[in-house]
Amino acid sequence: MSLNHAQGMAVAHKDGPCMVLAGPGSGKTLTIARRIEYLIKEYKVRPEEILVITFTRYAAKEMKDRFFQIMGRTGIPVTFGTFHGIYYGILKWAYGLNQSNLLSDAMKYELLRRVTAGPEWEELSTVEDEKEYLKDLAAEIGNVKNHCCEIGEYQPVHCRAQQFRRLYQSYEEEKRRLRKIDFEDMLIMCRDLFRKRPDILARWQERFRYILVDEFQDVNQAQYDVVRMLAAPRDNLFVVGDDDQSVYGFRGAKPGIMMEFDRDYKDARRIFLEVNYRSAEHIVNGALKVISHNNGRFAKKIRSFRGQGGTVHVQENADPQEEAEYVLEKIREYHGEGIPYEEMAVLYRTSADARGVSEILARNQIPFVMKEKADNLYDHFIGTDIMSYFRLAKGEYERKYFLQVANRPSRYISRDSMREGRITYESLRNFYCDKDWMMDRIDQLEWDMKMIRDKTPYAAIQYIRKSIGYDGFLREYAAGHRVKEEELLAVLEEIQQNSKGYQTMEEWFEHVEGYKAVLEKQETQGVFLMTMHGAKGLEYELVFILEGNEGSIPYKKAKLAEEIEEERRLFYVAMTRAKQRLIISYVKEKNGKDMYPSRFVEELLLV
């Protein structure tokens, strides 16, 4: 692809700061690679004086490979790296750090587990997923550093302010005692080093006289502070990004930094890359229609290079099951027309939204690749409970099945009554032979298992829920464990809905085992299933966006105006992954509740 006028301007601008606003599919990688080539060939800049920073090792490698391809040779000593990689390199040089000083994620969670062991953290005993809660606390600690906040001013989300401050201080003290630094420390320590040691800063400023930053919309305050110091006093800072694709607020990124760049560098050139080489015109126009509802953004006019293409299709479905069946039907149809599975992607807001589609693809032997590890619905304790009830109904009297459901709902059957490897109703009666009221409960359990034995899985689950009282058990469980009962009931409802179409429990067992095997196998080729965050930077001929509903996208936890704007940017990113065909679907009902189209879908459909 040859450079267009805007790209040529970006490549050839003179010394000083420059911000390139690069819309989706506008060829920013080529622009950066050509810019480096221009610096070396036209400005006679020494390659070792050029620093190129991006966010992932994969992106850095891609940029490096593109540059070598343009230059026609490898080994040119331009420095390509991630923010953390570059800043860690500076710290290694200054402090002699090595790998043994880095705090791994596993060590971080163990450290947090230790500092939350006291009575002040009794809520941890009622958290269903302790690791997830510790992960949230770790993210809060990261936010303090990424945003360059004072700990006394930071307002945490996941615990009380004073409690969090003590946690933060204990965590930092433990880290210092162990001589460890975490991921965010690399940024803060580099920032502090440059502020305290201007002589060291000057040395690195002399080393890197030209700095190029990719995906600038994703920088956080700490990263920005350091890169500004490095670029001074020449300010040969060339940043490329798209404020409309800033979607990592949860790790400190904020699109406002792009606005700050204009204020910090009043003489900076601003160049727009407004040609989209990826997506057809209908997709580009539809995406712009949606993102234009955001207020805090640079206004842009983006045009497609690929012609009109197909119109953006919005599909209404009765429920998630019908949505999954629709996606399966369209995948088969377009594959029959010649689109390879590898050129199709199914995008969703959270991994849980993928379960219906992944199950139906597995059942119909359509190969698929899940970019992020998916939780198996049937590994949830509710799935294990249903499986145990079914196994008992089929006469499989292993101890583990009785233990799993004996008191779900409560029947007051003790573990002492189930000491043997194989339990029977008769062995339970023998244990409770002096208690008539317990005999009645055991008789009822045996009767219930006979009642569901020959039912379809769907009908059997309905009987377990209503006649045995499993719904009531989940409500009690939710209250006792401080979990939202609607979330547990939603898992159960999903399991029940997915059981439709199976006539026997044996068929259902086979499906569950097959689905588990598919998830564990991890195909490398097939239809790509991934979150909207995971799709950033990728492109496909055909893209499906699932559950375009309020509560899904924008996500139910997004309340503030800036949170809604980030959700809209995420939807924009998802839309602009499509090259020729984009299908957005939403459901009318889910888990027995009425659902409504996302406001973003309505914005798309506005005339």
C-alpha positions as CSV (number, residue, x, y, z in Angstrom):
1,M,0.0,0.0,0.0
2,S,1.5,3.4,-1.0
3,L,1.2,6.4,1.3
4,N,-1.7,8.8,0.9
5,H,-1.3,12.5,1.3
6,A,-2.0,12.5,5.1
7,Q,0.4,9.7,5.7
8,G,3.0,11.4,3.6
9,M,2.6,14.6,5.8
10,A,3.0,12.5,8.9
11,V,6.1,10.8,7.7
12,A,7.9,13.9,6.4
13,H,7.2,16.5,9.1
14,K,10.2,18.2,10.6
15,D,11.5,18.0,14.1
16,G,9.3,18.7,17.0
17,P,6.1,17.2,18.5
18,C,3.4,15.7,16.2
19,M,0.2,13.9,17.0
20,V,-1.3,11.6,14.3
21,L,-5.0,10.8,14.8
22,A,-5.3,7.4,13.0
23,G,-8.8,6.0,12.5
24,P,-9.4,2.3,12.3
25,G,-7.7,0.6,9.4
26,S,-5.9,3.7,8.4
27,G,-2.4,2.1,8.0
28,K,-0.8,3.5,11.2
29,T,1.8,0.7,11.3
30,L,2.9,1.5,7.8
31,T,3.0,5.2,8.7
32,I,5.2,4.7,11.7
33,A,7.5,2.3,9.8
34,R,7.9,4.9,7.0
35,R,8.5,7.6,9.5
36,I,11.5,5.7,10.9
37,E,12.7,5.1,7.4
38,Y,12.4,8.8,6.6
39,L,14.3,9.8,9.7
40,I,17.2,7.5,8.8
41,K,17.4,8.2,5.1
42,E,16.3,11.8,4.8
43,Y,17.3,13.3,8.2
44,K,20.4,11.1,8.5
45,V,19.3,10.3,12.1
46,R,21.4,7.5,13.6
47,P,19.1,4.4,14.1
48,E,20.3,3.9,17.7
49,E,18.9,7.3,18.6
50,I,15.3,6.2,17.6
51,L,12.9,4.7,20.2
52,V,9.6,3.1,19.2
53,I,7.2,2.3,22.0
54,T,4.0,0.3,21.9
55,F,1.9,-1.7,24.4
56,T,2.5,-5.4,23.6
57,R,5.5,-7.4,22.6
58,Y,3.4,-8.7,19.6
59,A,2.8,-5.2,18.4
60,A,6.4,-4.2,18.9
61,K,7.5,-7.3,16.9
62,E,5.0,-6.5,14.1
63,M,6.3,-2.9,13.9
64,K,9.9,-4.1,13.8
65,D,9.1,-6.6,11.1
66,R,7.3,-4.1,9.0
67,F,10.2,-1.6,9.3
68,F,12.8,-4.3,8.3
69,Q,10.6,-5.2,5.4
70,I,10.6,-1.6,4.2
71,M,14.3,-1.2,4.7
72,G,15.0,-4.5,2.9
73,R,17.3,-5.7,5.6
74,T,17.4,-6.6,9.3
75,G,19.7,-5.7,12.2
76,I,19.2,-1.9,12.0
77,P,19.7,-0.8,15.7
78,V,16.4,1.0,16.2
79,T,15.0,0.2,19.6
80,F,11.5,-1.3,19.6
81,G,9.8,-2.2,22.9
82,T,6.8,-1.9,25.2
83,F,6.5,0.8,27.9
84,H,7.2,-1.6,30.7
85,G,10.1,-3.3,28.8
86,I,11.8,0.0,28.0
87,Y,11.3,1.4,31.5
88,Y,12.4,-1.8,33.2
89,G,15.6,-1.7,31.0
90,I,16.3,1.8,32.4
91,L,15.8,0.6,36.0
92,K,18.1,-2.4,35.3
93,W,20.8,-0.1,34.2
94,A,20.3,2.3,37.1
95,Y,19.7,-0.1,40.0
96,G,21.0,-3.4,38.8
97,L,17.6,-5.1,38.9
98,N,17.1,-8.5,37.5
99,Q,14.3,-11.1,37.0
100,S,14.5,-12.1,40.7
101,N,13.3,-8.7,41.6
102,L,10.0,-8.9,39.7
103,L,6.8,-9.9,41.5
104,S,4.9,-12.5,39.5
105,D,1.1,-12.5,39.4
106,A,1.0,-15.7,41.5
107,M,3.3,-14.1,44.1
108,K,1.3,-10.9,44.1
109,Y,-1.9,-12.8,44.9
110,E,-0.2,-14.8,47.6
111,L,1.2,-11.6,49.1
112,L,-2.3,-10.0,49.0
113,R,-3.7,-13.1,50.6
114,R,-1.3,-12.7,53.5
115,V,-2.0,-9.1,54.1
116,T,-5.8,-9.7,54.0
117,A,-5.6,-12.5,56.6
118,G,-6.7,-10.4,59.6
119,P,-10.2,-10.0,61.1
120,E,-10.6,-6.7,59.2
121,W,-11.0,-8.7,56.0
122,E,-13.7,-11.1,57.2
123,E,-15.7,-10.4,54.0
124,L,-13.2,-12.6,52.2
125,S,-14.8,-15.6,53.9
126,T,-18.1,-14.9,52.1
127,V,-16.6,-14.1,48.7
128,E,-17.5,-16.8,46.1
129,D,-14.3,-16.3,44.1
130,E,-11.5,-15.2,46.4
131,K,-8.9,-15.0,43.5
132,E,-11.3,-12.7,41.6
133,Y,-11.7,-10.4,44.6
134,L,-7.9,-10.3,45.1
135,K,-7.5,-9.5,41.4
136,D,-9.9,-6.5,41.9
137,L,-7.8,-5.3,44.9
138,A,-4.6,-5.7,42.8
139,A,-6.2,-3.6,40.1
140,E,-7.1,-0.9,42.6
141,I,-3.4,-0.8,43.8
142,G,-2.4,-0.5,40.1
143,N,-4.8,2.4,39.6
144,V,-3.2,4.4,42.4
145,K,0.2,4.1,40.6
146,N,-1.0,4.4,37.0
147,H,-3.0,7.5,37.7
148,C,-0.1,8.9,39.9
149,C,-2.5,9.4,42.8
150,E,-1.8,10.1,46.4
151,I,-2.9,7.1,48.4
152,G,-4.8,9.4,50.9
153,E,-6.9,10.9,48.0
154,Y,-7.7,7.6,46.2
155,Q,-11.3,6.4,46.6
156,P,-11.4,2.6,46.2
157,V,-14.4,0.7,44.7
158,H,-14.0,-2.7,46.3
159,C,-13.5,-1.9,50.0
160,R,-13.6,0.9,52.5
161,A,-11.1,3.8,52.0
162,Q,-9.2,3.4,55.3
163,Q,-9.2,-0.4,54.9
164,F,-7.7,0.0,51.4
165,R,-5.0,2.4,52.6
166,R,-3.8,0.0,55.2
167,L,-3.9,-2.8,52.6
168,Y,-1.8,-0.6,50.2
169,Q,0.8,0.3,52.9
170,S,1.1,-3.3,54.1
171,Y,1.4,-4.5,50.5
172,E,4.2,-2.0,49.8
173,E,6.0,-2.8,53.0
174,E,6.0,-6.6,52.2
175,K,7.2,-5.9,48.7
176,R,10.1,-3.8,50.0
177,R,11.0,-6.5,52.6
178,L,11.1,-9.1,49.8
179,R,13.0,-6.7,47.4
180,K,10.4,-7.1,44.8
181,I,8.7,-4.6,42.4
182,D,5.4,-5.1,40.6
183,F,4.4,-4.2,37.0
184,E,3.2,-0.7,37.9
185,D,6.4,0.0,40.0
186,M,8.4,0.0,36.8
187,L,6.6,3.2,35.7
188,I,6.6,5.0,39.0
189,M,10.2,4.1,39.8
190,C,11.3,5.4,36.4
191,R,9.4,8.6,36.9
192,D,10.9,9.1,40.3
193,L,14.4,8.3,39.1
194,F,14.2,10.9,36.3
195,R,12.8,13.5,38.7
196,K,15.6,12.9,41.3
197,R,18.5,12.4,39.0
198,P,18.5,14.9,36.1
199,D,22.0,13.6,35.2
200,I,20.6,10.2,34.5
201,L,17.6,11.7,32.6
202,A,20.0,13.7,30.4
203,R,21.9,10.5,29.6
204,W,18.8,8.8,28.3
205,Q,17.6,11.9,26.5
206,E,20.8,12.0,24.6
207,R,20.4,8.2,23.8
208,F,16.9,8.6,22.4
209,R,16.6,11.8,20.5
210,Y,13.5,10.7,18.5
211,I,10.6,8.9,20.2
212,L,7.6,7.4,18.4
213,V,4.6,6.1,20.4
214,D,2.0,3.7,19.0
215,E,-1.5,3.3,20.4
216,F,-1.1,6.6,22.2
217,Q,-4.8,6.6,23.3
218,D,-4.0,3.8,25.7
219,V,-1.3,5.5,27.8
220,N,-1.8,6.2,31.5
221,Q,-0.6,9.2,33.4
222,A,2.6,7.5,34.6
223,Q,3.6,6.4,31.1
224,Y,2.9,9.8,29.7
225,D,4.9,11.6,32.4
226,V,8.0,9.5,31.7
227,V,7.8,9.7,27.9
228,R,7.5,13.5,28.2
229,M,10.6,13.7,30.3
230,L,12.5,11.4,27.9
231,A,11.5,13.5,24.9
232,A,12.6,16.9,26.4
233,P,14.2,19.2,25.6
234,R,14.0,18.6,21.9
235,D,10.4,17.3,22.0
236,N,10.9,15.1,19.0
237,L,7.8,13.2,20.0
238,F,5.7,11.5,17.3
239,V,2.5,9.9,18.8
240,V,0.0,7.9,16.9
241,G,-3.4,7.0,18.2
242,D,-7.2,7.2,18.0
243,D,-9.1,8.7,21.0
244,D,-12.2,6.8,19.7
245,Q,-10.4,3.5,20.4
246,S,-9.4,4.2,24.0
247,V,-10.9,1.2,25.9
248,Y,-8.6,0.4,28.7
249,G,-9.8,2.8,31.4
250,F,-9.7,-0.1,33.9
251,R,-5.9,-0.1,33.7
252,G,-5.5,3.7,33.8
253,A,-5.8,4.7,30.1
254,K,-7.7,7.9,29.4
255,P,-8.4,9.5,26.0
256,G,-8.1,12.9,27.7
257,I,-4.3,12.5,27.5
258,M,-4.6,13.1,23.8
259,M,-6.3,16.4,24.5
260,E,-3.6,17.1,27.1
261,F,-1.0,16.6,24.3
262,D,-2.4,19.6,22.5
263,R,-2.1,21.7,25.6
264,D,1.3,20.4,26.6
265,Y,2.7,21.0,23.1
266,K,1.0,24.0,21.7
267,D,3.2,24.0,18.6
268,A,2.5,20.4,17.9
269,R,1.3,19.4,14.4
270,R,-1.9,17.5,14.2
271,I,-2.5,15.1,11.3
272,F,-5.6,13.0,10.6
273,L,-5.4,9.7,8.8
274,E,-9.0,9.6,7.5
275,V,-8.9,6.8,4.9
276,N,-10.1,3.4,6.2
277,Y,-8.5,0.7,4.2
278,R,-10.1,-2.1,6.1
279,S,-13.9,-1.7,6.3
280,A,-16.5,-1.1,3.6
281,E,-18.4,2.2,3.5
282,H,-21.6,1.0,5.2
283,I,-19.6,-0.2,8.2
284,V,-17.5,2.9,8.4
285,N,-20.5,5.2,8.3
286,G,-22.5,3.1,10.8
287,A,-19.6,3.1,13.3
288,L,-19.1,6.9,12.9
289,K,-22.8,7.4,13.5
290,V,-22.5,5.6,16.8
291,I,-19.2,7.2,18.1
292,S,-20.4,10.7,17.2
293,H,-22.6,10.6,20.3
294,N,-19.5,10.8,22.5
295,N,-18.6,14.3,23.6
296,G,-15.0,14.1,24.7
297,R,-13.4,13.3,21.3
298,F,-11.7,14.8,18.2
299,A,-14.3,15.2,15.4
300,K,-13.2,13.2,12.4
301,K,-14.4,12.5,8.8
302,I,-13.4,9.0,7.8
303,R,-14.0,7.6,4.4
304,S,-13.7,4.0,3.2
305,F,-11.3,2.9,0.5
306,R,-13.2,-0.4,-0.1
307,G,-16.5,0.7,-1.7
308,Q,-20.0,0.3,-0.2
309,G,-20.0,-3.3,0.8
310,G,-23.0,-4.9,2.5
311,T,-25.3,-3.0,4.8
312,V,-24.9,-3.5,8.5
313,H,-27.5,-6.1,9.6
314,V,-29.2,-5.9,12.9
315,Q,-30.9,-9.1,14.0
316,E,-33.6,-9.4,16.7
317,N,-33.7,-12.8,18.5
318,A,-36.2,-14.2,21.0
319,D,-33.5,-15.4,23.5
320,P,-29.8,-16.3,23.6
321,Q,-30.5,-19.8,22.3
322,E,-32.2,-18.5,19.2
323,E,-29.3,-16.0,18.8
324,A,-26.8,-18.9,18.9
325,E,-28.8,-20.8,16.4
326,Y,-28.9,-17.8,14.1
327,V,-25.1,-17.3,14.3
328,L,-24.6,-21.0,13.5
329,E,-26.9,-20.7,10.5
330,K,-25.1,-17.6,9.1
331,I,-21.7,-19.1,9.7
332,R,-22.7,-22.1,7.6
333,E,-24.3,-19.9,4.9
334,Y,-21.2,-17.7,4.5
335,H,-18.8,-20.5,4.7
336,G,-20.7,-22.1,1.9
337,E,-20.2,-18.9,-0.1
338,G,-16.5,-19.2,0.3
339,I,-15.6,-17.2,3.5
340,P,-13.0,-19.3,5.5
341,Y,-13.9,-19.9,9.1
342,E,-10.6,-18.1,10.0
343,E,-12.1,-14.9,8.4
344,M,-15.1,-14.9,10.8
345,A,-15.2,-13.6,14.3
346,V,-17.9,-13.6,17.0
347,L,-17.4,-10.7,19.5
348,Y,-19.1,-10.2,22.9
349,R,-18.7,-7.9,25.9
350,T,-17.8,-10.6,28.5
351,S,-16.6,-14.2,28.2
352,A,-19.9,-15.4,29.7
353,D,-21.8,-14.1,26.7
354,A,-19.9,-16.6,24.5
355,R,-21.2,-19.8,26.1
356,G,-24.3,-20.2,24.0
357,V,-22.5,-19.9,20.7
358,S,-19.5,-22.0,21.8
359,E,-21.8,-24.8,22.8
360,I,-23.7,-24.8,19.6
361,L,-20.6,-24.7,17.5
362,A,-19.1,-27.6,19.5
363,R,-22.3,-29.6,19.1
364,N,-22.3,-29.0,15.3
365,Q,-18.6,-29.7,14.9
366,I,-17.8,-26.2,13.6
367,P,-14.1,-25.5,14.5
368,F,-13.6,-22.4,16.7
369,V,-10.8,-20.6,18.6
370,M,-11.4,-18.8,21.9
371,K,-8.8,-16.1,22.3
372,E,-9.5,-15.7,26.1
373,K,-9.8,-18.8,28.3
374,A,-13.5,-19.5,28.7
375,D,-15.1,-20.7,32.0
376,N,-16.9,-24.0,31.4
377,L,-20.5,-23.4,32.5
378,Y,-20.7,-27.0,33.7
379,D,-17.8,-26.6,36.1
380,H,-19.8,-24.0,38.1
381,F,-21.1,-25.6,41.3
382,I,-24.6,-25.3,39.9
383,G,-23.6,-27.4,36.9
384,T,-22.0,-29.9,39.2
385,D,-25.1,-30.1,41.3
386,I,-27.4,-30.8,38.3
387,M,-24.9,-33.4,37.0
388,S,-24.9,-35.1,40.5
389,Y,-28.7,-35.2,40.6
390,F,-28.8,-36.8,37.1
391,R,-26.2,-39.4,38.1
392,L,-28.1,-40.4,41.2
393,A,-31.3,-40.6,39.1
394,K,-29.6,-43.0,36.8
395,G,-28.5,-45.2,39.7
396,E,-24.9,-44.1,40.1
397,Y,-24.6,-44.2,43.8
398,E,-21.1,-42.9,44.3
399,R,-20.4,-41.0,47.5
400,K,-19.3,-37.8,45.7
401,Y,-22.8,-37.4,44.1
402,F,-24.6,-37.8,47.4
403,L,-22.2,-35.4,49.1
404,Q,-22.7,-32.8,46.4
405,V,-26.5,-32.6,46.6
406,A,-27.6,-34.2,49.9
407,N,-28.3,-30.8,51.4
408,R,-29.1,-28.8,48.3
409,P,-31.7,-28.0,49.5
410,S,-31.1,-29.0,53.1
411,R,-32.3,-32.4,54.2
412,Y,-30.1,-32.6,57.4
413,I,-28.2,-35.6,56.0
414,S,-24.8,-35.5,57.8
415,R,-21.4,-36.4,56.2
416,D,-21.1,-39.1,58.9
417,S,-24.0,-41.0,57.3
418,M,-22.0,-41.1,54.0
419,R,-18.6,-42.5,55.0
420,E,-18.6,-45.4,52.5
421,G,-17.4,-45.1,48.9
422,R,-20.7,-46.3,47.6
423,I,-23.9,-44.9,49.3
424,T,-27.4,-46.3,48.9
425,Y,-30.7,-45.1,50.2
426,E,-30.8,-48.3,52.3
427,S,-27.4,-47.4,53.9
428,L,-28.8,-44.0,54.8
429,R,-31.9,-45.5,56.3
430,N,-29.8,-47.8,58.4
431,F,-27.9,-44.9,59.8
432,Y,-31.1,-42.9,60.6
433,C,-33.2,-45.9,61.7
434,D,-34.1,-44.3,65.0
435,K,-35.3,-41.1,63.4
436,D,-38.6,-41.4,61.6
437,W,-38.5,-37.8,60.3
438,M,-35.2,-38.5,58.6
439,M,-36.6,-41.7,57.1
440,D,-39.2,-39.5,55.4
441,R,-36.6,-37.2,53.9
442,I,-34.6,-40.1,52.5
443,D,-37.7,-41.7,51.1
444,Q,-38.6,-38.4,49.4
445,L,-35.0,-38.1,47.9
446,E,-35.3,-41.6,46.5
447,W,-38.8,-40.8,45.1
448,D,-37.6,-37.6,43.5
449,M,-34.8,-39.4,41.8
450,K,-37.2,-42.0,40.4
451,M,-39.4,-39.1,39.2
452,I,-36.7,-37.5,37.1
453,R,-35.0,-40.7,35.9
454,D,-36.8,-40.9,32.6
455,K,-37.6,-37.2,32.0
456,T,-35.8,-35.2,29.3
457,P,-32.9,-33.1,30.8
458,Y,-35.0,-29.9,30.5
459,A,-38.0,-31.4,32.3
460,A,-35.7,-33.0,34.9
461,I,-34.1,-29.6,35.7
462,Q,-37.5,-28.0,36.0
463,Y,-38.5,-30.7,38.5
464,I,-35.3,-30.1,40.5
465,R,-35.9,-26.4,40.5
466,K,-39.6,-26.4,41.5
467,S,-40.5,-29.7,43.1
468,I,-37.3,-30.4,44.9
469,G,-36.8,-26.7,45.7
470,Y,-33.4,-26.0,44.2
471,D,-34.3,-22.4,43.3
472,G,-35.0,-21.8,47.0
473,F,-31.7,-23.3,47.9
474,L,-29.9,-20.8,45.5
475,R,-31.7,-17.9,47.1
476,E,-30.6,-19.0,50.6
477,Y,-27.0,-19.6,49.3
478,A,-26.9,-16.1,47.8
479,A,-28.1,-14.5,51.0
480,G,-25.5,-16.4,53.1
481,H,-22.6,-15.8,50.7
482,R,-23.4,-12.2,49.8
483,V,-23.8,-13.1,46.1
484,K,-26.6,-11.7,43.9
485,E,-29.3,-14.4,43.6
486,E,-30.1,-13.2,40.1
487,E,-26.6,-14.2,39.0
488,L,-26.9,-17.7,40.4
489,L,-30.4,-18.1,38.9
490,A,-29.1,-16.9,35.6
491,V,-26.4,-19.7,35.5
492,L,-29.1,-22.3,36.3
493,E,-31.5,-20.8,33.7
494,E,-28.7,-21.0,31.1
495,I,-27.9,-24.6,31.9
496,Q,-31.6,-25.5,31.6
497,Q,-32.1,-23.6,28.3
498,N,-29.0,-25.3,26.8
499,S,-30.5,-28.7,27.7
500,K,-33.3,-28.3,25.3
501,G,-33.0,-30.6,22.3
502,Y,-31.6,-33.5,24.3
503,Q,-34.1,-36.4,24.8
504,T,-32.1,-38.4,27.4
505,M,-29.7,-37.7,30.2
506,E,-27.2,-39.9,28.4
507,E,-27.3,-37.5,25.4
508,W,-26.8,-34.6,27.8
509,F,-23.8,-36.3,29.6
510,E,-22.2,-36.9,26.2
511,H,-22.7,-33.3,25.2
512,V,-21.2,-31.9,28.5
513,E,-18.1,-34.2,28.2
514,G,-17.7,-33.3,24.5
515,Y,-18.0,-29.6,25.2
516,K,-15.4,-29.8,28.0
517,A,-13.0,-31.7,25.6
518,V,-13.5,-28.9,22.9
519,L,-12.7,-26.2,25.4
520,E,-9.6,-28.0,26.7
521,K,-8.3,-28.9,23.2
522,Q,-7.9,-25.3,22.1
523,E,-8.1,-25.3,18.3
524,T,-5.7,-23.1,16.4
525,Q,-7.9,-22.7,13.3
526,G,-11.6,-21.9,13.0
527,V,-14.1,-19.2,13.8
528,F,-12.6,-16.7,16.3
529,L,-14.6,-16.1,19.5
530,M,-13.3,-13.2,21.7
531,T,-14.3,-10.3,23.8
532,M,-14.5,-6.8,22.3
533,H,-11.3,-5.9,24.2
534,G,-9.5,-9.0,22.8
535,A,-10.5,-8.0,19.3
536,K,-8.7,-4.7,19.3
537,G,-6.2,-4.4,16.5
538,L,-7.6,-7.4,14.6
539,E,-9.8,-7.6,11.4
540,Y,-12.1,-10.2,9.8
541,E,-14.2,-10.5,6.7
542,L,-17.3,-11.3,8.7
543,V,-18.0,-10.1,12.2
544,F,-20.9,-10.9,14.6
545,I,-21.5,-8.8,17.7
546,L,-23.6,-10.7,20.2
547,E,-26.1,-9.5,22.8
548,G,-26.3,-5.9,21.6
549,N,-28.5,-5.2,24.7
550,E,-28.6,-2.7,27.5
551,G,-26.8,-4.3,30.4
552,S,-24.4,-6.1,28.1
553,I,-23.1,-3.2,26.1
554,P,-23.0,-0.7,27.7
555,Y,-22.1,-3.1,30.6
556,K,-24.5,-3.0,33.6
557,K,-21.8,-1.6,35.9
558,A,-21.2,1.4,33.7
559,K,-23.1,4.3,35.3
560,L,-21.0,7.5,35.0
561,A,-21.0,9.5,31.7
562,E,-17.3,8.7,31.1
563,E,-18.0,5.0,31.6
564,I,-20.8,5.0,29.1
565,E,-18.5,6.9,26.6
566,E,-15.8,4.2,27.1
567,E,-18.4,1.5,26.4
568,R,-19.5,3.3,23.2
569,R,-15.8,3.4,22.2
570,L,-15.6,-0.4,22.8
571,F,-18.7,-1.0,20.6
572,Y,-17.0,1.2,17.9
573,V,-13.9,-0.9,18.1
574,A,-16.0,-4.1,17.7
575,M,-17.8,-2.7,14.7
576,T,-14.7,-1.6,12.9
577,R,-13.1,-5.1,13.1
578,A,-15.3,-6.0,10.1
579,K,-14.1,-5.7,6.6
580,Q,-17.1,-6.5,4.4
581,R,-20.0,-7.9,6.6
582,L,-21.1,-6.9,10.0
583,I,-24.0,-8.5,11.9
584,I,-25.2,-7.2,15.2
585,S,-27.7,-9.2,17.2
586,Y,-29.8,-8.6,20.3
587,V,-32.2,-10.7,22.4
588,K,-35.7,-9.9,23.6
589,E,-35.6,-12.1,26.7
590,K,-32.9,-13.7,28.8
591,N,-33.2,-15.8,31.9
592,G,-36.9,-15.0,32.2
593,K,-36.3,-11.2,32.0
594,D,-37.3,-8.8,29.3
595,M,-34.3,-7.4,27.4
596,Y,-33.9,-4.2,25.4
597,P,-31.7,-3.2,22.5
598,S,-28.5,-1.3,23.4
599,R,-28.7,2.4,23.1
600,F,-25.7,2.0,20.7
601,V,-27.8,-0.2,18.4
602,E,-30.6,2.4,18.5
603,E,-28.1,5.2,17.7
604,L,-27.0,3.1,14.7
605,L,-30.6,2.7,13.5
606,L,-31.5,6.4,13.8
607,V,-32.3,7.9,10.5
